[in-house]
Amino acid sequence: MAEDGLRAPHYDFEREGPLPVCGIDEVGRGPWAGPVVAAAVILDPRGIPDGLNDSKRLAPERRAELATMLEARAIVALGVASVAEIETMNILQASFLAMRRAILGLATRPALALVDGNKAPPGLPCACRPIVGGDGLALSIAAASIVAKVARDRTMVALAQQFPGYGWETNMGYGTRSHQEGLARFGVTPHHRRSFQPIHKILYETIAETS
């Protein structure tokens, strides 16, 4: 059992093969700013860190510890889709792009990808099995969720140094009150997703006021 009383992810899906199996997950579909980041992870069954779980169930410090362990014990790769790509192709397709990039970045090509969700990203170089709620069920997907979350959080903390006032170091680009207050005070940055309704509305109102 996991610390929160829910059943912890297991390795059963990976054992079903074919091998090697990677887990894929992405972070950052919902925020108003920043990229979407995906991770692909092939676990070594002889060296799986204890405590892997859906990244949302873990404290930030524990996520960082586990991400470091995974980088040392597993085959890990990241894929990123930029704000410009999100704007060009929409957030779902940008998420799929980040997932493809993550898999293509693996040092070992997987035979099967376990992906969190109900859709298989198109164009993967291997077979794919979507698993709804997979980050809480399959250890490889849980590992990918941790790696992706830690990587994206670090990106947003770095961007917060360049663009202070939006609270990105704590809200990670989500539409919190601090983010809304920053937008009201400082306006829209190049890292905001202008196609997202709240940002689009601000831009529209700004144009209307100056016209």
C-alpha positions in Angstrom: 0.0 0.0 0.0 1.1 3.6 -0.6 1.6 6.1 2.2 -1.8 7.7 1.4 -3.6 4.4 1.8 -4.1 3.7 -1.9 -2.6 0.7 -3.6 0.9 1.5 -4.8 1.8 1.1 -8.5 3.1 -2.4 -9.4 5.3 -4.0 -12.1 2.7 -6.4 -13.5 2.1 -4.4 -16.7 5.8 -4.4 -17.5 6.1 -8.2 -17.0 3.5 -8.7 -19.7 6.0 -7.3 -22.2 7.2 -7.4 -24.9 10.5 -6.2 -23.4 11.9 -3.7 -23.0 9.0 -1.7 -21.7 9.1 2.0 -21.0 6.6 4.2 -19.2 5.6 7.6 -20.5 3.9 10.5 -18.8 3.6 14.2 -19.4 3.3 17.2 -17.2 2.0 20.6 -18.0 -1.2 20.4 -20.1 -3.1 22.7 -17.8 -0.8 25.6 -17.0 -1.2 29.0 -18.6 2.5 29.4 -19.1 5.6 27.2 -19.9 6.3 24.1 -21.9 4.8 20.7 -21.7 7.3 18.1 -20.6 7.2 14.3 -21.1 9.5 11.6 -19.7 10.1 8.1 -20.8 11.6 5.6 -18.4 12.8 2.0 -18.7 13.2 0.5 -15.2 15.8 -2.1 -14.3 13.7 -4.6 -12.3 16.8 -5.3 -10.2 17.1 -1.6 -9.1 13.7 -0.1 -8.8 13.7 2.7 -6.1 11.3 2.2 -3.3 8.3 4.5 -3.1 7.6 5.2 -6.8 4.1 6.6 -7.2 2.0 9.1 -9.1 4.0 12.3 -8.7 1.0 14.1 -7.4 1.0 11.9 -4.3 4.6 12.7 -3.4 6.1 15.7 -1.6 8.4 17.8 -3.7 11.5 16.8 -1.8 10.6 13.1 -2.2 10.0 13.6 -5.9 13.4 15.2 -6.3 15.1 12.3 -4.4 13.4 9.7 -6.6 14.2 11.5 -9.8 17.9 11.5 -8.9 17.7 7.7 -8.1 15.9 7.0 -11.4 18.5 8.9 -13.4 21.2 6.7 -11.8 19.3 3.3 -12.0 17.0 3.5 -15.0 17.1 4.5 -18.7 15.6 8.0 -18.8 14.9 10.6 -21.4 12.9 13.8 -21.6 10.9 15.4 -24.4 9.7 19.0 -24.4 7.2 20.8 -26.6 7.6 24.6 -26.5 4.9 27.3 -26.0 5.3 28.1 -29.7 4.6 24.4 -30.6 1.6 24.3 -28.2 0.2 27.4 -30.0 0.8 25.9 -33.4 -0.7 22.4 -32.9 -2.8 22.6 -29.7 -1.9 21.2 -26.2 -3.0 17.6 -26.9 -0.8 17.3 -30.0 2.0 19.1 -28.3 1.8 16.6 -25.5 2.0 13.8 -28.0 5.0 15.5 -29.6 6.8 15.7 -26.3 6.1 12.0 -25.7 7.5 11.0 -29.0 10.6 13.0 -28.4 11.1 11.4 -25.0 10.9 7.9 -26.4 13.2 8.8 -29.3 15.7 10.1 -26.7 16.0 6.8 -24.9 19.4 5.1 -25.2 17.5 1.8 -25.6 14.6 1.6 -28.0 11.6 0.0 -26.2 9.4 -2.6 -27.7 6.3 -1.4 -25.8 5.3 2.0 -24.3 2.9 2.2 -21.4 1.3 5.6 -21.5 -0.8 7.4 -18.9 -4.3 8.2 -20.3 -6.8 6.8 -22.8 -5.1 7.7 -26.1 -2.0 6.3 -27.8 0.3 9.1 -29.1 0.5 8.7 -32.9 3.8 8.0 -34.6 5.6 6.2 -31.7 8.5 3.9 -32.8 7.1 1.0 -30.8 3.8 -0.6 -29.7 1.8 1.4 -27.2 -0.7 0.5 -24.4 -2.7 3.4 -22.9 -3.6 2.9 -19.2 -6.2 5.2 -17.6 -4.8 6.3 -14.3 -1.5 4.7 -15.2 0.7 6.9 -13.1 -1.0 5.3 -10.1 -0.9 1.7 -11.5 2.3 1.0 -13.4 5.7 1.6 -11.9 7.2 2.7 -15.2 4.6 5.4 -15.7 4.9 6.5 -12.1 8.6 6.9 -12.6 8.0 8.9 -15.8 5.5 11.1 -14.0 8.1 11.9 -11.3 10.9 12.6 -13.8 8.7 14.9 -15.9 7.3 16.8 -13.0 10.7 17.5 -11.4 12.1 18.6 -14.8 9.2 20.9 -15.6 9.1 22.4 -12.1 12.8 23.2 -12.4 12.2 24.9 -15.7 9.4 27.0 -14.2 11.6 28.0 -11.3 14.3 29.1 -13.7 11.7 31.1 -15.8 10.5 32.7 -12.6 13.9 34.3 -12.2 13.7 35.9 -15.6 10.1 36.9 -15.2 9.4 37.6 -11.5 6.0 38.5 -10.2 3.9 35.7 -11.6 4.6 33.2 -8.9 5.9 30.5 -11.3 8.3 29.3 -8.7 5.4 28.0 -6.7 2.4 27.8 -9.1 4.4 26.3 -12.0 2.4 28.4 -14.5 -1.1 27.3 -13.3 -3.8 30.0 -13.1 -3.5 30.7 -9.4 -4.4 34.0 -7.7 -0.7 35.0 -7.6 -0.4 34.3 -11.4 -3.5 36.3 -12.1 -2.3 39.2 -10.0 1.0 39.1 -11.9 -0.8 39.2 -15.2 -2.8 42.2 -14.1 0.3 44.0 -13.0 2.9 43.0 -15.6 0.9 41.7 -18.6 1.6 38.7 -20.8 5.1 37.3 -21.4 6.5 35.3 -24.3 6.1 32.2 -22.1 2.3 32.5 -21.8 0.1 30.3 -23.9 -1.8 32.9 -25.8 -4.3 30.4 -27.2 -5.5 29.5 -23.7 -8.7 31.3 -23.0 -7.6 33.3 -19.9 -4.6 34.7 -21.7 -6.4 35.3 -24.9 -9.0 37.2 -23.0 -6.4 39.5 -21.4 -4.8 40.1 -24.8 -8.2 40.9 -26.4 -9.1 43.3 -23.6 -5.7 45.0 -24.0 -6.2 45.5 -27.7 -9.7 46.8 -27.1 -8.5 49.3 -24.6 -5.8 50.7 -26.9 -7.8 50.8 -30.1 
